[in-house]
Amino acid sequence: MLRAKTGLPASPFMEPEFTLTVGRVRPAARVAVLRQDGEDAGFFPYERGALGHGRAIGFGVSDCQGAVLKSGLDITARDLLRACSLTAWEFDNLEAGQELFTPAVAEGFDSPVIEIGEGYDVYEEQLRGESPKFLKSTLAKERKLGRQVGEVRFVFDERDPAMLRTLMEWKSAQYRRTGRRDRFAKDWIHTLVGLLHETRAPGCSGVLSVLYVEDRPIAAHFGLRSSTVLSCWFPAYDPEFAKYSPGLILHLRMAEAAAAEGIGMLDMGRGSAEYKDSLKTGQLRVHEGSSTRPGAGAALYWVSREPSRRAHGFVRNRPRLAGLAQQTLTRIGKLRGN
């Protein structure tokens, strides 16, 4: 109820089910409950670390973070941290509108979205006007896939856990190829995704979407949905079919199916990527940073985290350096694969 009154997009990452599921795999997960006049006035999910250093719940995988507070609640970030015995609280996907933590923002990022509230046909017509070559090429590849390989079919909400395992295997291989840290090598993330696939609640349900040729899966995506938002999370495809752009076909079919379910937005998450630029109709804004309160613990936090964050930001904001960094990661990935 409190969340609905904020007017912010109904992100499934901000729902109780996500926090409760993270709590099953992260023992340090906590939720502060704020009370006013004998009633619940706010909820603040977080993970508590050493020396009172806190992080957003599901830090590293959560795409929407913050506190759920009653409008007009008289509290400061410093008060909240003190009540939770935290010296610092770190976030990397703080949603827009989190005024309590706005002074602690260090950097902002676009999170591209696909708006389908008026229906898929309207979205496709918009693509036809703004990205005609992209849409024509993707639809042509889908038809070519059907002619050359076999019947193409799409399942929006696949419940088979074997398909989820296939997706995670593809994604892990992609992480290795590109020299990036394999998220699914972490037991808690692997387990969390499996648990969320089983979660069925109005505000937070796991959705596994799969593109098949005949009975063979060639692309898949796992994300979370509320009644109005599908948060895109883990997309991957079989490299054998790369020439058909199965990931792009998958996203178009996801948008079509989501619109039919009454979902108004696909949030593709923070970060730039060519496929996001081709598909997006707009963007949300998310932020990273850390809220601290004075003391030795905050100083230790700054020394341990801030130099690394600033170094990443320095590279990220300079396209040439970022490109060189990506080339290096790709070379590392190839070496690992040999």
KETIDO-311340 format. One record per residue (C-alpha): residue number from 1; x, y, z. Coordinates in nm, 2 decimals, always signed. Layout:
BEGIN
    i      xx      yy      zz
  NUM       X       Y       Z
...
This chain:
BEGIN
    i      xx      yy      zz
    1   +0.00   +0.00   +0.00
    2   +0.28   +0.25   +0.09
    3   +0.46   +0.17   -0.23
    4   +0.15   +0.22   -0.45
    5   +0.10   +0.57   -0.30
    6   +0.45   +0.68   -0.41
    7   +0.35   +0.70   -0.78
    8   +0.68   +0.54   -0.88
    9   +0.70   +0.24   -1.13
   10   +0.60   -0.08   -0.96
   11   +0.94   -0.25   -0.97
   12   +0.93   -0.61   -0.84
   13   +1.27   -0.55   -0.68
   14   +1.09   -0.31   -0.43
   15   +0.84   -0.57   -0.33
   16   +0.85   -0.77   +0.00
   17   +0.88   -1.10   -0.19
   18   +1.21   -1.00   -0.34
   19   +1.35   -0.90   +0.00
   20   +1.22   -1.21   +0.17
   21   +1.37   -1.43   -0.10
   22   +1.71   -1.26   -0.07
   23   +1.69   -1.32   +0.31
   24   +1.68   -1.69   +0.24
   25   +2.02   -1.68   +0.08
   26   +2.18   -1.38   +0.25
   27   +2.19   -1.42   +0.63
   28   +2.28   -1.06   +0.68
   29   +1.96   -0.93   +0.51
   30   +1.75   -0.71   +0.74
   31   +1.44   -0.50   +0.71
   32   +1.39   -0.19   +0.93
   33   +1.02   -0.12   +1.00
   34   +0.93   +0.24   +1.07
   35   +0.62   +0.31   +1.28
   36   +0.42   +0.63   +1.32
   37   +0.11   +0.67   +1.54
   38   +0.10   +0.29   +1.58
   39   +0.10   +0.22   +1.21
   40   +0.36   +0.11   +0.96
   41   +0.51   +0.42   +0.80
   42   +0.81   +0.27   +0.61
   43   +1.03   -0.02   +0.53
   44   +1.41   -0.01   +0.47
   45   +1.56   -0.34   +0.34
   46   +1.94   -0.37   +0.36
   47   +2.23   -0.61   +0.42
   48   +2.45   -0.56   +0.71
   49   +2.82   -0.61   +0.68
   50   +3.13   -0.58   +0.91
   51   +3.19   -0.25   +1.10
   52   +2.83   -0.14   +1.03
   53   +2.88   -0.11   +0.66
   54   +2.55   -0.17   +0.49
   55   +2.44   -0.23   +0.13
   56   +2.11   -0.23   -0.06
   57   +1.93   -0.56   -0.04
   58   +2.05   -0.79   -0.31
   59   +2.34   -0.55   -0.39
   60   +2.50   -0.65   -0.72
   61   +2.19   -0.80   -0.87
   62   +1.90   -0.58   -0.76
   63   +1.81   -0.33   -1.03
   64   +1.60   -0.10   -0.81
   65   +1.68   +0.00   -0.46
   66   +1.57   +0.23   -0.18
   67   +1.33   +0.27   +0.11
   68   +0.95   +0.25   +0.10
   69   +0.83   +0.54   +0.31
   70   +0.50   +0.71   +0.39
   71   +0.47   +1.05   +0.22
   72   +0.58   +1.33   +0.45
   73   +0.75   +1.10   +0.70
   74   +0.99   +1.32   +0.91
   75   +1.32   +1.13   +0.91
   76   +1.67   +1.19   +0.78
   77   +1.91   +0.94   +0.63
   78   +2.14   +0.98   +0.93
   79   +1.85   +0.90   +1.17
   80   +1.77   +0.59   +0.97
   81   +2.13   +0.47   +0.96
   82   +2.17   +0.53   +1.33
   83   +1.85   +0.33   +1.41
   84   +1.99   +0.04   +1.20
   85   +2.33   +0.07   +1.36
   86   +2.48   +0.14   +1.02
   87   +2.78   +0.36   +0.96
   88   +2.72   +0.36   +0.58
   89   +2.47   +0.23   +0.33
   90   +2.59   +0.17   -0.03
   91   +2.36   +0.15   -0.33
   92   +2.42   +0.10   -0.71
   93   +2.07   +0.12   -0.85
   94   +1.89   +0.37   -0.63
   95   +1.56   +0.46   -0.80
   96   +1.47   +0.82   -0.89
   97   +1.25   +0.98   -0.63
   98   +1.44   +0.85   -0.32
   99   +1.48   +1.20   -0.18
  100   +1.60   +1.07   +0.16
  101   +1.92   +0.95   -0.01
  102   +1.96   +1.21   -0.29
  103   +2.24   +1.40   -0.11
  104   +2.44   +1.08   -0.11
  105   +2.43   +1.02   -0.49
  106   +2.77   +1.01   -0.65
  107   +2.67   +0.93   -1.01
  108   +2.36   +0.87   -1.22
  109   +2.29   +0.63   -1.50
  110   +2.01   +0.58   -1.76
  111   +1.81   +0.26   -1.74
  112   +1.65   +0.21   -2.09
  113   +1.29   +0.11   -2.10
  114   +1.04   -0.02   -2.35
  115   +0.70   +0.14   -2.30
  116   +0.41   -0.08   -2.41
  117   +0.13   +0.07   -2.21
  118   -0.06   +0.15   -2.53
  119   -0.02   -0.20   -2.67
  120   +0.25   -0.38   -2.87
  121   +0.12   -0.26   -3.21
  122   +0.18   +0.10   -3.11
  123   +0.53   +0.01   -2.99
  124   +0.61   -0.17   -3.32
  125   +0.48   +0.12   -3.51
  126   +0.71   +0.35   -3.31
  127   +1.00   +0.13   -3.40
  128   +0.90   +0.13   -3.76
  129   +0.92   +0.51   -3.76
  130   +1.24   +0.55   -3.55
  131   +1.44   +0.24   -3.62
  132   +1.30   +0.10   -3.95
  133   +1.61   -0.08   -4.05
  134   +1.64   -0.25   -3.71
  135   +1.28   -0.37   -3.70
  136   +1.28   -0.48   -4.07
  137   +1.61   -0.67   -4.02
  138   +1.50   -0.85   -3.70
  139   +1.17   -0.96   -3.84
  140   +1.34   -1.08   -4.16
  141   +1.58   -1.29   -3.95
  142   +1.29   -1.44   -3.76
  143   +1.13   -1.55   -4.09
  144   +1.46   -1.68   -4.22
  145   +1.51   -1.88   -3.90
  146   +1.18   -2.04   -3.95
  147   +1.25   -2.13   -4.31
  148   +1.61   -2.26   -4.26
  149   +1.59   -2.43   -3.92
  150   +1.24   -2.50   -3.82
  151   +0.92   -2.36   -3.66
  152   +0.98   -2.07   -3.43
  153   +0.78   -2.06   -3.11
  154   +0.79   -1.85   -2.80
  155   +0.69   -1.92   -2.44
  156   +0.65   -1.62   -2.22
  157   +0.63   -1.79   -1.88
  158   +0.82   -2.12   -1.90
  159   +0.80   -2.32   -1.58
  160   +1.05   -2.60   -1.67
  161   +1.35   -2.56   -1.43
  162   +1.56   -2.74   -1.69
  163   +1.52   -2.44   -1.92
  164   +1.64   -2.21   -1.64
  165   +1.95   -2.42   -1.60
  166   +2.01   -2.39   -1.97
  167   +1.98   -2.01   -1.95
  168   +2.23   -2.00   -1.66
  169   +2.48   -2.21   -1.85
  170   +2.45   -1.98   -2.15
  171   +2.49   -1.68   -1.94
  172   +2.79   -1.82   -1.75
  173   +2.96   -1.90   -2.09
  174   +2.89   -1.54   -2.20
  175   +3.05   -1.40   -1.89
  176   +3.36   -1.61   -1.95
  177   +3.38   -1.52   -2.32
  178   +3.37   -1.15   -2.24
  179   +3.61   -1.17   -1.95
  180   +3.35   -1.07   -1.69
  181   +3.28   -1.21   -1.35
  182   +3.04   -1.51   -1.37
  183   +2.75   -1.41   -1.14
  184   +2.62   -1.76   -1.14
  185   +2.94   -1.89   -0.99
  186   +2.82   -1.74   -0.67
  187   +2.61   -1.99   -0.49
  188   +2.37   -1.73   -0.34
  189   +2.29   -1.57   -0.68
  190   +2.24   -1.91   -0.84
  191   +2.01   -2.02   -0.56
  192   +1.83   -1.68   -0.55
  193   +1.74   -1.70   -0.92
  194   +1.60   -2.06   -0.87
  195   +1.39   -1.95   -0.58
  196   +1.26   -1.64   -0.76
  197   +1.16   -1.86   -1.06
  198   +0.93   -2.04   -0.81
  199   +0.79   -1.71   -0.67
  200   +0.44   -1.62   -0.77
  201   +0.30   -1.31   -0.61
  202   +0.11   -1.01   -0.76
  203   +0.40   -0.77   -0.70
  204   +0.69   -1.00   -0.77
  205   +0.69   -1.32   -0.99
  206   +0.98   -1.49   -1.17
  207   +0.93   -1.50   -1.54
  208   +1.14   -1.73   -1.77
  209   +1.08   -1.65   -2.14
  210   +1.22   -1.89   -2.40
  211   +1.25   -1.88   -2.78
  212   +1.24   -2.22   -2.94
  213   +1.30   -2.36   -3.28
  214   +1.09   -2.67   -3.28
  215   +1.17   -2.81   -2.94
  216   +1.52   -2.67   -2.91
  217   +1.57   -2.36   -2.70
  218   +1.79   -2.10   -2.87
  219   +1.74   -1.79   -2.65
  220   +1.60   -1.72   -2.31
  221   +1.55   -1.45   -2.05
  222   +1.48   -1.46   -1.68
  223   +1.34   -1.15   -1.51
  224   +1.09   -1.04   -1.25
  225   +0.75   -0.89   -1.31
  226   +0.49   -0.70   -1.11
  227   +0.14   -0.62   -1.25
  228   +0.28   -0.33   -1.46
  229   +0.66   -0.37   -1.49
  230   +0.88   -0.65   -1.63
  231   +1.23   -0.60   -1.50
  232   +1.47   -0.75   -1.76
  233   +1.75   -0.93   -1.58
  234   +1.94   -1.22   -1.74
  235   +1.91   -1.26   -2.12
  236   +2.13   -1.51   -2.31
  237   +2.12   -1.72   -2.63
  238   +2.28   -2.01   -2.80
  239   +2.58   -1.88   -3.00
  240   +2.52   -2.14   -3.27
  241   +2.22   -1.93   -3.38
  242   +2.39   -1.58   -3.34
  243   +2.34   -1.49   -3.71
  244   +1.97   -1.49   -3.66
  245   +1.98   -1.24   -3.37
  246   +1.77   -1.46   -3.14
  247   +1.82   -1.23   -2.85
  248   +1.65   -0.94   -3.04
  249   +1.37   -1.17   -3.16
  250   +1.32   -1.28   -2.80
  251   +1.29   -0.93   -2.67
  252   +1.03   -0.83   -2.93
  253   +0.82   -1.14   -2.84
  254   +0.86   -1.06   -2.47
  255   +0.73   -0.71   -2.53
  256   +0.44   -0.84   -2.73
  257   +0.35   -1.10   -2.47
  258   +0.40   -0.86   -2.18
  259   +0.16   -0.60   -2.34
  260   -0.10   -0.87   -2.38
  261   -0.07   -0.94   -2.00
  262   -0.13   -0.57   -1.92
  263   +0.23   -0.49   -1.84
  264   +0.31   -0.13   -1.94
  265   +0.69   -0.13   -1.93
  266   +1.00   -0.34   -1.97
  267   +1.29   -0.20   -1.77
  268   +1.61   -0.33   -1.94
  269   +1.83   -0.21   -1.65
  270   +2.12   +0.02   -1.60
  271   +2.40   +0.03   -1.86
  272   +2.44   +0.10   -2.23
  273   +2.42   -0.17   -2.50
  274   +2.35   -0.17   -2.87
  275   +2.04   -0.39   -2.83
  276   +1.90   -0.16   -2.57
  277   +1.95   +0.14   -2.78
  278   +1.76   -0.03   -3.07
  279   +1.47   -0.14   -2.85
  280   +1.42   +0.14   -2.61
  281   +1.15   +0.41   -2.62
  282   +1.28   +0.60   -2.32
  283   +1.48   +0.57   -1.99
  284   +1.45   +0.58   -1.62
  285   +1.73   +0.72   -1.40
  286   +1.91   +0.52   -1.13
  287   +2.20   +0.62   -0.91
  288   +2.50   +0.49   -0.72
  289   +2.66   +0.62   -0.41
  290   +2.67   +0.58   -0.04
  291   +2.49   +0.74   +0.26
  292   +2.71   +0.77   +0.57
  293   +2.70   +0.92   +0.92
  294   +3.00   +1.07   +1.09
  295   +3.24   +0.84   +1.27
  296   +3.53   +0.61   +1.23
  297   +3.32   +0.34   +1.06
  298   +3.22   +0.58   +0.78
  299   +3.59   +0.68   +0.73
  300   +3.69   +0.31   +0.70
  301   +3.41   +0.26   +0.45
  302   +3.53   +0.55   +0.24
  303   +3.89   +0.42   +0.24
  304   +3.78   +0.07   +0.14
  305   +3.52   +0.15   -0.13
  306   +3.54   +0.50   -0.27
  307   +3.88   +0.48   -0.46
  308   +3.76   +0.18   -0.65
  309   +3.42   +0.33   -0.73
  310   +3.59   +0.65   -0.85
  311   +3.83   +0.45   -1.07
  312   +3.55   +0.26   -1.23
  313   +3.36   +0.58   -1.29
  314   +3.67   +0.75   -1.45
  315   +3.70   +0.47   -1.70
  316   +3.33   +0.44   -1.77
  317   +3.29   +0.81   -1.85
  318   +3.57   +0.80   -2.11
  319   +3.46   +0.61   -2.41
  320   +3.81   +0.54   -2.54
  321   +3.93   +0.40   -2.21
  322   +3.61   +0.20   -2.17
  323   +3.66   +0.05   -2.52
  324   +4.01   -0.05   -2.44
  325   +3.90   -0.20   -2.11
  326   +3.63   -0.41   -2.29
  327   +3.89   -0.53   -2.54
  328   +4.12   -0.64   -2.26
  329   +3.83   -0.82   -2.09
  330   +3.74   -1.00   -2.41
  331   +4.11   -1.11   -2.46
  332   +4.11   -1.24   -2.10
  333   +3.79   -1.43   -2.17
  334   +3.95   -1.59   -2.48
  335   +4.26   -1.69   -2.29
  336   +4.04   -1.85   -2.02
  337   +3.85   -2.05   -2.29
  338   +4.18   -2.19   -2.43
